[in-house]
Amino acid sequence: MSDSPRKTYFITGGAGFIANTLMRHLVEDNNIVVFDNFHRDTLSGSALAGHPSIRIVKGDVLDAAAVYEAMAGATSVIHAAGIAGIDTVIRDPVRTMEVNMIGTANVLAAASKHGIPDRLIEFSTSEVFGSMAFRSAEDDATVAGSAGEARWVYAVSKLAGEHLAKAYHTRDGLPVVTVRPFNIYGPGQTGEGAIQIFIRKAMAGETIRIHGDGNQIRAWCYVDDFVDCILRCLTNPAAIGESFNIGNARAVITILGLAETVCRVLNSQSEIVFEPPLSADIALRIPSVDKTQKLLGFKAKIDLEEGIRRTAEWMISQK
């Protein structure tokens, strides 16, 4: 147990898999308020369900009054709620824009009114760097994509949140930190993440379907590494007012190579087939990790094959 006084963390999207992993590091020495509509739910079936230090508020970030009321007494805010996943974005671009922009505006406004003293971690996305992002640094130019192309609805909505967070920091001194995740995966992931889908298909011997030609290149970051960096953002004073690209620049592979690696690591005979792309695709997405290493002392530790094994073992344990 820590000798430090207990803090209260208000976490939007607290039922999600990244928040679930983060809460395991915070819950013993702190109080946590989970604010979520439970559209995706990693929390209820986890070891954290029913923990006495966790208070659950079922709510929507589009409800400004509910956000403000539930945030009362928080010392830090982690805004992880949002619409993500290309399938979801294409299916409902209006809701994507509303949740990611208006929801973020509601959280920032509430935090400013409450005078949150420690931190506000705001989740953006690596997609703000566009379709060709090679060793993208935090101060590289961001892009909005072509208007009307569904793919960029998500990036634009997240980029708007970044600008608003920075504006609150400048105007009100809100202790904001923006994080841009680069392809986070691992135990507890739900939704549309490629690795968890490929692993599930491979373990069942089912066909693995790749949208596009499979030459898209990604850098994959295991969730424990990502959370390690978030914890540093919460505690290191140098993080305030900054943005950070968080990823593993060593774990770089094409989507086809990823599917083949999953099959090899899990000794699967699943067939790999190709289908038309869902929307404009991201050809290349690799972060520069120089800033996180220099300012926060962070460096990802879990390489891809080890992460695949750990994720598969977790999936097996849930059956």
Long-range contacts (C-beta under 8 A, 24 or more apart in sequence): 1-28, 1-29, 2-29, 4-29, 6-30, 6-31, 7-31, 7-75, 7-76, 7-118, 8-32, 8-33, 8-73, 8-74, 8-75, 8-76, 9-33, 9-74, 9-75, 9-76, 9-77, 9-78, 10-35, 10-70, 10-71, 10-74, 10-76, 10-77, 10-78, 11-35, 11-77, 11-78, 11-80, 12-36, 12-61, 12-67, 12-77, 12-78, 12-79, 12-80, 12-81, 12-103, 12-107, 13-79, 13-80, 13-81, 13-82, 13-123, 14-43, 14-56, 14-80, 15-40, 15-41, 15-42, 15-43, 15-44, 16-40, 16-42, 16-80, 16-81, 16-190, 17-42, 17-186, 17-187, 17-188, 17-189, 17-190, 17-223, 18-80, 18-181, 18-184, 18-223, 18-226, 18-227, 19-43, 19-78, 19-80, 20-46, 20-48, 20-188, 21-186, 21-187, 21-188, 21-223, 21-224, 21-226, 21-227, 22-78, 22-227, 22-230, 22-231, 23-48, 23-54, 24-48, 25-227, 25-231, 27-51, 27-53, 27-54, 28-53, 31-55, 33-57, 33-70, 33-71, 33-74, 35-59, 35-61, 35-67, 35-70, 35-71, 35-81, 36-81, 40-190, 40-191, 41-190, 42-188, 42-189, 42-190, 45-318, 46-188, 60-103, 61-99, 61-102, 61-103, 61-104, 61-106, 61-107, 62-98, 62-99, 62-102, 62-103, 62-106, 63-106, 64-106, 64-109, 64-110, 67-106, 67-107, 67-110, 68-106, 68-109, 68-110, 68-113, 68-114, 71-107, 71-110, 71-111, 71-114, 71-116, 72-114, 74-111, 74-114, 74-116, 75-116, 75-117, 75-118, 76-116, 76-118, 76-119, 76-120, 76-121, 76-234, 77-107, 77-111, 77-116, 77-119, 77-120, 77-121, 78-120, 78-121, 78-230, 78-234, 79-104, 79-107, 79-108, 79-120, 79-121, 79-122, 79-123, 80-121, 80-123, 81-107, 82-123, 82-158, 83-154, 83-157, 84-125, 84-154, 84-191, 84-192, 85-191, 85-192, 85-193, 86-150, 86-151, 86-154, 86-192, 86-278, 86-279, 87-192, 87-278, 88-191, 88-192, 89-150, 89-151, 89-153, 89-154, 90-150, 90-278, 90-279, 93-150, 93-153, 96-153, 96-154, 96-157, 97-153, 97-156, 97-157, 99-157, 100-154, 100-157, 100-158, 100-160, 100-161, 101-157, 101-160, 101-161, 104-160, 104-161, 104-164, 104-165, 105-161, 105-164, 108-164, 108-165, 108-168, 108-174, 108-176, 111-168, 111-174, 112-168, 112-172, 112-174, 116-174, 116-175, 117-175, 118-175, 118-234, 119-175, 119-176, 119-177, 119-233, 119-234, 119-239, 119-240, 120-165, 120-174, 120-175, 120-176, 120-177, 121-177, 121-179, 121-230, 121-233, 121-234, 122-161, 122-162, 122-165, 122-176, 122-177, 122-178, 122-179, 123-158, 123-179, 123-181, 124-158, 124-159, 124-161, 124-162, 124-178, 124-179, 124-180, 124-243, 125-154, 125-155, 125-158, 125-180, 125-181, 126-180, 126-181, 126-182, 126-183, 126-245, 126-247, 126-285, 126-287, 127-152, 127-154, 127-155, 127-158, 127-282, 127-285, 128-155, 128-158, 128-159, 128-162, 128-180, 129-285, 130-155, 130-282, 131-280, 131-281, 131-282, 131-283, 131-284, 132-283, 132-284, 133-282, 133-284, 133-285, 133-286, 133-287, 134-284, 134-286, 135-249, 135-286, 135-287, 135-288, 136-245, 136-285, 136-286, 136-287, 136-288, 137-245, 137-288, 137-290, 137-291, 138-180, 138-242, 138-243, 138-244, 138-245, 138-288, 138-291, 145-280, 146-280, 149-279, 149-280, 150-279, 150-280, 151-279, 151-280, 151-281, 151-282, 152-280, 162-243, 166-241, 169-240, 169-241, 175-240, 175-241, 176-240, 176-241, 177-233, 177-239, 177-240, 177-241, 177-242, 177-243, 177-244, 178-242, 178-243, 178-244, 179-229, 179-230, 179-233, 179-243, 179-244, 179-246, 180-243, 180-244, 180-245, 180-246, 180-287, 181-221, 181-226, 181-246, 181-247, 182-218, 182-219, 182-221, 182-245, 182-246, 182-247, 182-248, 182-285, 182-286, 182-287, 183-218, 183-219, 183-220, 183-221, 183-247, 183-285, 184-221, 184-222, 184-223, 184-226, 185-220, 185-221, 185-222, 185-223, 185-307, 185-311, 186-222, 186-223, 186-224, 186-307, 186-310, 186-311, 186-314, 187-223, 187-310, 187-311, 187-314, 187-315, 188-223, 188-314, 189-223, 189-311, 194-218, 194-255, 194-258, 195-220, 195-258, 195-262, 195-307, 195-308, 195-311, 196-311, 196-315, 198-258, 198-259, 198-262, 199-262, 199-266, 199-308, 199-311, 199-312, 199-315, 200-315, 201-270, 202-262, 202-263, 202-266, 202-268, 202-270, 203-266, 203-268, 203-312, 203-315, 203-316, 204-270, 205-268, 205-269, 205-270, 206-270, 207-270, 207-271, 207-272, 207-273, 208-259, 208-262, 208-263, 208-270, 208-271, 208-272, 208-273, 209-273, 209-274, 209-275, 210-255, 210-256, 210-259, 210-272, 210-273, 210-274, 210-275, 211-274, 211-275, 211-276, 211-277, 211-278, 211-281, 212-255, 212-274, 212-276, 212-277, 212-281, 213-256, 213-274, 214-254, 214-255, 214-256, 214-257, 214-259, 214-272, 214-274, 215-254, 215-255, 215-256, 215-283, 216-254, 216-255, 216-281, 216-282, 216-283, 216-284, 217-252, 217-253, 217-254, 217-255, 217-283, 217-284, 217-285, 217-286, 218-252, 218-253, 218-254, 218-255, 218-258, 218-282, 218-285, 218-286, 219-247, 219-248, 219-249, 219-250, 219-251, 219-252, 219-285, 219-286, 219-287, 220-247, 220-248, 220-251, 220-252, 220-253, 220-258, 220-304, 220-307, 221-246, 221-247, 221-248, 221-251, 221-300, 222-248, 222-251, 222-300, 222-302, 222-306, 222-307, 222-310, 224-302, 225-300, 225-301, 225-302, 228-298, 228-301, 229-292, 229-296, 229-298, 232-296, 232-297, 232-298, 233-296, 236-295, 236-296, 238-295, 238-296, 239-295, 239-296, 242-291, 242-295, 244-291, 244-292, 244-295, 244-296, 245-287, 245-288, 245-289, 245-291, 245-292, 246-287, 246-292, 246-298, 247-286, 247-287, 247-289, 247-300, 248-289, 248-300, 248-302, 248-303, 248-304, 249-286, 249-287, 249-288, 249-289, 249-300, 250-300, 250-303, 251-300, 251-303, 251-304, 251-307, 252-286, 253-304, 258-304, 261-304, 261-305, 261-308, 262-308, 265-305, 265-308, 265-309, 265-312, 266-308, 266-312
